[in-house]
Structure formats: C-alpha cells, structure tokens
C-alpha cells in the first residue's frame, strides 16, 4: 500500500488567504487550511480516508504523476 510520502503534493495559496494542498495523482485528494501547515495536515487525513476506500474496494492507489510548473508567455 502506498503512503502519502510517495506522492507529489502541490501547495498553493487560495484567493481568500487560505491554502490548498492536493495530490494531482489522486482525484478528490485535496484539502484547505488557514495556513500551509493546516492544509497539509488536513490533506493527510483526506489521503488516509481515500486510501481506506481503495483498500476496501481491493484497488491500488494510482501511481504518482510528474508535475510541471510554468508561467504563461
């Protein structure tokens, strides 16, 4: 079973001054927090719930994906 540490986590500020953390490889695996630390802590909880759902369904979590960051030209 894969662990949270095997995935790329994207952390970004949101428009309202909060933070969003998500795992691009896993649909629906995202969380918000007042600080980046809170968002990451909440993401860990969401990841555990999703991992349990995959486990109960007898499925493996998806592989990590490569993430590229770019700026519009």
SULZIFEN-V576457 format. One record per backbone hydrogen bond with DSSP energy under -0.5 kcal/mol. CO is the residue of the C=O (numbers start at 1). NH is the residue of the N-H. E is the energy in kcal/mol with one decimal. If there is no record, write none. Layout:
CO & NH & E
CO & NH & E
This chain:
3 & 6 & -1.9
4 & 7 & -1.7
10 & 22 & -2.4
12 & 20 & -3.0
14 & 17 & -1.6
18 & 14 & -3.3
19 & 33 & -1.8
20 & 12 & -2.6
21 & 31 & -2.5
22 & 10 & -3.2
22 & 24 & -0.6
23 & 26 & -1.6
25 & 27 & -0.6
26 & 29 & -2.0
28 & 30 & -1.4
29 & 23 & -2.3
31 & 21 & -2.7
33 & 19 & -2.8
35 & 39 & -2.2
36 & 40 & -2.1
37 & 41 & -2.3
38 & 42 & -2.6
39 & 43 & -2.2
40 & 44 & -1.8
41 & 45 & -1.3
42 & 46 & -2.4
43 & 47 & -3.0
44 & 48 & -2.0
45 & 49 & -1.9
46 & 50 & -2.5
47 & 51 & -3.0
48 & 52 & -2.2
49 & 53 & -2.0
50 & 54 & -2.5
51 & 55 & -2.4
52 & 56 & -2.8
53 & 57 & -1.7
54 & 59 & -3.0
55 & 58 & -1.4
